[in-house]
Amino acid sequence: MTSARQTSSRSSFFQRFWKPASITGAGGTAAFVWFEELLLFSAEILALILLPIMAGLIYLLNILAFKSTRPRKEQ
């Protein structure tokens, strides 16, 4: 009895939750839709995190690219 518990604790995430997902009626489709929604949500969060970083890189590129157009002191 203890060996069955040990193998179930070692099983992967999908192996633990495929039976409850299939019992709900939609089977693998319900799990696939849930994983798809999770991926879409993480992609949106990643985009929100990377947006300020990209804006900062564009701002630094702007400073470096147009540095020669600033007036210089004549020596």
N, C-alpha and C positions, 0 to 999 in steps of 0.2 A: 504494500500500500504506500509506503514511503517513496519507492522508486517511481511510481506514477506521478506523485507530486513533484518530484525533482525534475522529471522530464517535462512536465507542463510548465514549470517555472523557467526552464531553459528555452522553451519554444519562442519563436519570433512573435512580433506584434500581430502580424496577419494571421498566424496560425491560432492565436488565442481568440481572435474576434471574428473568424469567418462563420462559426456556427451561430452566434447571436445575430449576425447580419443576414444570414440565410433564413433564420426563423422569422424575421420581421416581414417577410413576404417578397421583397424585391431581390433577395439573394445578392449576387455579386454586383448588381447594378447599384444598389444602395451604398455599398462600400466604395465603388468607383466614383460615384457622385460626391461622396463625402471627401475622398482624397483629392478630387478635382477642385472642390471648393477650398480645401486647405491650401492647395498649391496656388490658386488664384489669390487668396488672401495674403499668403507670404510674398507673392510677387508684388502686390500693391504696397505692402509694408517696406519691402526692399527698395522700391522706387522712391518712396517718400524719404527713406534714409539717404539714398544716393543723390537726390536732387540738390540739397545744399552743398554737397561735396563737388558736384559737377559745376554748380554756379561759382564756387570759389576758384576752381581751376580755370574757368573761362575768364574770370576777373583777373587772375594772375597773368594769363596769356595776353589779355588786353593791355595790362601795364607793361609787360615786357615787349610786346610788338610795337607799341606806339611810344616807347621811351625816347626815340630819336626825334620826335616831333616837339618835345618840350623845349622851351627857350633855354639856352645855356649862357653862362656868364662869359663875356669876352675877356680874354686875358692879354 
